[in-house]
């Protein structure tokens, strides 16, 4: 059984409560991209226990993450958003007890009255320029009336939204500041399975947190961005670095401190980290940022083919002479599309895009997502 049949996939933003109303102390943003939906995981302190570690590597072979962590921590920010909600009380307008208690405005608790109250959510972000541009997930800031950014040194700023792309779950925000530490781009095409990486962010109720893991797989698709876009683009890096609610939008970096992705999702039956996290590759991130900053919107390239979403059966592979991992099988070609113009036909197998080898649909989509029309 495939992973997505046994694990629910959840976006990893942390929701927190922000206002009182009618005897309730707090209201929590009910966000479809937060698990649990009422944000309970972000509200409560996680229990902590001591854990032993039997170092597999000897001290002489130990990998040193301190330099990378030192570069990433100052360039990782805490993002808090506020959304103004309205609730309506549809109880009968007049209370039957109003005349019994004339000095107490009990009618104020009845009737068709609308009340506004704020809800809040939080996530992480990565500074990408010294003058205050920050990349994060779209689901962290989507619908926000107010975006607040706190740096690692506790300086706080109001942020404005520069642009967002629900298809890739990316957004760019801006704070008015100069001389900020920022992350340098790596190259996600050069990332290898088994390579050490670090995830940085503000998970749960914690301050800046760094976790380590390896690249477990490349070119993963979860269909999670269908929740916010009719044209989802997914080609995730999969890692086993611990990522939890609140890590959304935070950076994934190499051991030399280069940005190779933005953490976006986890696969989990509970909403907390269960061994798998998913990151948007930096080559896609760079392109989305460049488009948003230059054009205000994303300039998206489309190939114009249909390809199998599931693995082809052995029978179909044999009939068409397709070898496992050879490329992407073309089911149909869109009339007057880019693929037809390039001479691609039904039954062809696409093995390279822009000079890069592709072995499956998500890898192909990931390469196309780095290009403009």
C-alpha positions in Angstrom: 0.0 0.0 0.0 1.4 3.4 -1.0 2.3 5.9 1.7 -0.4 8.3 0.8 -3.0 5.6 1.4 -1.9 5.0 5.0 -0.7 8.4 6.1 -2.7 11.5 6.2 -0.7 14.4 4.8 -0.9 17.7 6.7 0.6 21.1 6.1 2.6 22.2 9.1 1.5 25.5 10.3 0.9 26.0 14.0 -2.4 27.7 15.1 -2.7 29.6 18.3 -5.6 31.3 20.1 -6.0 35.0 20.2 -9.3 36.4 21.6 -12.1 35.8 24.1 -15.8 35.7 23.4 -18.9 34.9 25.5 -17.1 33.1 28.3 -14.6 31.2 26.2 -11.1 32.2 27.1 -9.6 31.7 23.6 -10.5 31.0 20.0 -8.3 29.0 17.7 -8.1 29.4 14.0 -9.8 26.5 12.3 -7.4 26.0 9.5 -7.7 23.1 7.0 -4.0 23.1 6.7 -3.4 22.7 10.5 -3.6 19.3 12.3 -5.3 18.9 14.7 -7.8 21.3 13.1 -8.3 23.2 16.4 -4.6 23.8 16.8 -4.4 21.8 20.0 -0.9 20.6 19.2 0.4 24.1 19.0 -1.4 25.2 22.2 0.1 22.6 24.6 3.6 22.2 25.7 4.9 18.9 24.4 6.1 16.5 27.1 9.8 16.2 27.2 12.0 13.3 28.3 15.7 12.6 28.3 16.9 10.5 25.4 20.1 8.5 25.1 22.3 8.5 22.1 24.8 5.9 21.2 27.0 7.7 18.7 27.3 5.5 15.7 30.1 7.6 14.3 33.3 7.9 16.2 34.3 11.3 17.5 36.9 11.5 14.8 34.2 11.0 12.0 31.4 13.1 13.5 29.7 15.5 11.2 29.8 19.1 12.4 26.6 21.0 11.9 27.5 24.0 14.0 28.6 26.2 11.1 25.4 25.6 9.1 23.2 26.1 12.2 25.0 29.4 13.0 24.4 30.7 9.5 20.7 29.6 9.4 19.4 30.6 12.8 19.8 34.4 12.4 18.2 34.2 8.9 15.1 32.2 10.1 12.1 34.2 11.3 9.0 33.6 13.3 5.8 34.6 11.5 2.6 35.3 13.3 -0.6 36.2 11.5 -4.0 37.6 12.6 -7.3 37.0 10.9 -10.4 38.9 11.8 -13.4 36.6 12.1 -17.1 37.4 12.6 -19.5 35.3 14.5 -23.3 35.8 14.5 -25.6 35.0 17.4 -29.0 33.9 16.0 -30.8 33.4 19.3 -34.2 35.2 19.8 -33.6 38.9 20.0 -35.4 39.5 23.3 -34.5 37.5 26.4 -37.5 36.2 28.5 -35.5 37.2 31.6 -34.9 40.8 30.6 -37.8 42.2 32.6 -36.8 40.2 35.7 -33.3 41.7 35.7 -33.8 45.3 34.5 -30.4 46.5 35.8 -28.5 43.8 33.8 -28.4 44.0 30.1 -29.1 40.4 29.5 -30.5 41.1 26.1 -27.0 41.8 25.0 -26.4 38.0 25.1 -29.4 37.4 22.8 -30.5 38.5 19.4 -28.9 38.7 15.9 -25.7 40.4 16.9 -22.4 40.0 15.0 -19.2 40.1 16.9 -15.7 40.2 15.6 -12.8 38.4 17.1 -9.2 37.8 15.9 -7.7 34.4 15.3 -4.0 33.8 15.0 -1.6 31.3 13.4 2.1 31.0 13.2 4.9 29.6 11.1 8.4 30.2 10.0 10.2 32.0 7.2 13.7 32.4 5.6 15.3 35.8 5.0 16.6 35.9 1.4 18.0 39.4 1.2 19.6 42.0 3.5 16.8 44.5 2.9 14.0 42.3 4.3 12.5 40.0 1.7 11.4 36.7 3.3 10.0 33.5 1.7 7.5 31.3 3.5 4.6 29.1 2.7 1.4 30.4 1.2 -0.6 28.5 3.8 1.2 30.4 6.6 0.0 33.8 5.5 -3.1 33.0 3.4 -6.0 35.2 4.3 -4.1 37.1 7.0 -5.2 40.6 7.9 -2.0 41.3 9.7 1.5 39.7 9.4 4.1 40.1 12.1 7.7 38.9 11.9 10.0 38.4 14.8 13.8 38.0 14.2 16.0 35.7 16.2 17.3 38.7 18.1 13.6 39.5 19.2 13.2 42.5 16.9 9.7 42.7 15.6 8.2 44.1 12.4 5.0 44.4 10.5 5.3 42.7 7.2 3.5 43.3 3.9 2.6 40.6 1.4 4.6 41.0 -1.9 3.0 38.0 -3.7 1.9 34.4 -3.3 1.6 31.3 -5.3 -0.9 28.7 -4.0 0.2 26.2 -6.7 3.6 25.7 -5.1 2.5 26.9 -1.6 5.0 29.7 -1.6 4.7 33.4 -0.6 7.1 36.4 -0.4 6.7 39.0 2.4 8.7 42.1 3.1 9.8 43.9 6.3 11.3 47.4 6.4 14.9 46.6 7.6 18.4 46.8 6.4 21.6 44.8 7.0 19.8 41.6 7.8 21.5 38.2 7.7 20.2 36.1 4.8 20.6 32.6 3.4 22.5 31.9 0.2 20.8 29.7 -2.4 22.1 26.1 -3.0 21.1 23.9 -6.0 18.4 21.4 -5.3 19.2 19.5 -8.5 22.6 18.6 -7.0 21.0 17.2 -3.8 21.6 13.5 -3.4 19.6 10.9 -1.5 21.4 10.1 1.7 22.8 13.6 2.0 22.7 15.3 5.5 20.4 18.3 5.8 19.1 20.6 8.6 15.6 21.9 9.1 15.3 25.2 11.0 12.1 26.9 12.3 9.8 27.7 15.2 7.9 24.4 15.9 5.1 24.1 18.4 5.6 26.6 21.3 9.4 26.5 21.0 11.9 29.2 19.9 14.4 28.7 17.0 15.0 24.9 16.6 17.4 23.0 14.4 17.0 19.4 13.6 19.1 17.1 11.4 18.3 14.3 9.0 19.0 13.0 5.5 17.4 13.4 2.1 15.2 10.3 1.9 13.8 10.7 -1.6 13.4 13.3 -4.4 10.5 14.1 -6.7 7.7 13.2 -4.3 4.1 14.3 -4.9 1.4 14.3 -2.2 -1.5 16.0 -3.9 -1.7 18.3 -0.9 -1.5 21.5 -2.8 -4.9 20.6 -4.4 -6.3 22.0 -1.2 -5.4 25.5 -2.3 -5.0 25.4 -6.0 -6.6 23.9 -9.1 -3.1 23.7 -10.7 -0.9 22.2 -8.0 2.9 21.9 -8.6 4.6 19.3 -6.4 8.0 17.8 -6.6 9.1 17.6 -3.0 12.3 16.6 -1.4 11.5 14.0 1.3 13.6 14.1 4.5 13.6 12.5 7.9 14.6 15.7 9.7 12.1 16.3 12.5 9.5 18.9 11.4 6.4 19.8 13.3 3.5 22.4 13.3 5.1 25.8 13.2 8.0 24.7 11.0 6.0 25.7 7.9 8.0 28.1 5.7 11.3 27.5 7.5 14.5 26.6 5.6 16.0 23.3 4.8 19.8 23.8 4.5 22.9 21.8 3.6 25.7 21.2 6.0 27.5 24.2 4.5 24.5 26.4 5.3 23.1 26.8 1.8 19.3 27.0 1.3 18.0 24.0 -0.6 14.3 24.1 0.2 11.3 25.5 2.2 9.7 23.1 4.6 6.0 22.6 3.7 4.4 19.4 4.8 4.6 16.3 6.9 3.1 12.8 6.5 1.6 11.8 9.8 -1.3 9.9 11.3 -1.4 12.3 14.2 -0.4 15.7 13.0 3.0 15.6 14.8 6.2 14.4 13.2 6.2 10.7 12.4 9.3 10.3 10.4 8.6 12.1 7.1 8.8 15.7 6.1 8.5 17.3 2.7 10.3 20.4 1.3 9.8 22.6 -1.8 13.1 22.5 -3.7 15.0 25.7 -3.8 15.2 25.8 -7.6 11.4 26.1 -7.7 11.6 28.6 -4.8 14.1 30.8 -6.6 11.9 31.0 -9.7 8.7 31.8 -7.8 10.5 34.5 -5.8 12.0 36.1 -9.0 8.6 36.1 -10.8 6.7 37.6 -7.8 9.3 40.3 -7.3 9.6 41.2 -11.0 6.1 40.6 -12.3 3.9 40.5 -9.2 2.6 37.1 -10.3 4.1 33.8 -11.4 4.9 33.2 -15.1 4.3 29.5 -15.3 5.4 27.2 -18.2 3.1 24.4 -19.3 4.2 21.4 -21.3 0.8 20.3 -22.6 0.8 16.6 -22.0 -1.1 14.0 -19.9 1.0 11.5 -18.1 0.3 8.6 -15.7 -0.3 9.7 -12.1 0.1 6.1 -11.0 2.9 3.7 -11.8 2.3 1.9 -15.1 1.5 -1.8 -14.9 4.1 -4.3 -16.1 1.8 -5.2 -19.0 1.7 -1.6 -20.2 5.4 -1.2 -19.8 6.0 -4.4 -21.8 3.6 -3.4 -24.6 5.3 0.0 -25.0 8.9 -1.1 -24.3 9.2 1.1 -21.2 11.9 0.3 -18.7 11.5 1.1 -15.0 12.7 4.6 -14.2 13.4 5.4 -17.8 11.3 8.6 -18.0 7.7 9.9 -18.3 5.3 8.1 -20.6 3.1 10.5 -22.7 -0.6 9.4 -22.6 -2.0 12.4 -24.6 -0.7 15.6 -26.2 -2.7 18.8 -25.9 -3.5 20.3 -29.3 -1.5 23.5 -30.0 0.4 23.1 -26.8 4.2 23.4 -26.3 4.7 19.6 -26.4 2.9 19.3 -29.8 4.9 22.3 -31.2 8.1 20.5 -30.1 7.1 17.3 -31.9 6.2 15.2 -28.8 3.7 12.5 -29.6 1.4 10.1 -27.7 3.4 7.1 -26.6 6.7 9.0 -26.4 8.8 8.8 -23.2 10.3 12.0 -21.9 13.7 11.3 -20.3 15.1 14.9 -20.0 13.8 18.4 -19.4 16.1 21.4 -19.9 19.0 19.0 -19.9 18.2 17.3 -16.6 17.2 13.6 -16.5 13.7 12.8 -15.2 12.5 9.4 -14.1 8.9 10.2 -13.1 6.1 12.8 -13.4 7.0 14.8 -10.3 10.6 15.2 -11.3 9.4 16.4 -14.8 6.9 18.9 -13.1 9.7 20.1 -10.8 11.9 21.0 -13.7 9.2 22.7 -15.7 8.3 24.7 -12.6 11.7 26.4 -12.8 11.1 27.7 -16.3 9.1 30.6 -17.8 6.9 30.4 -20.9 
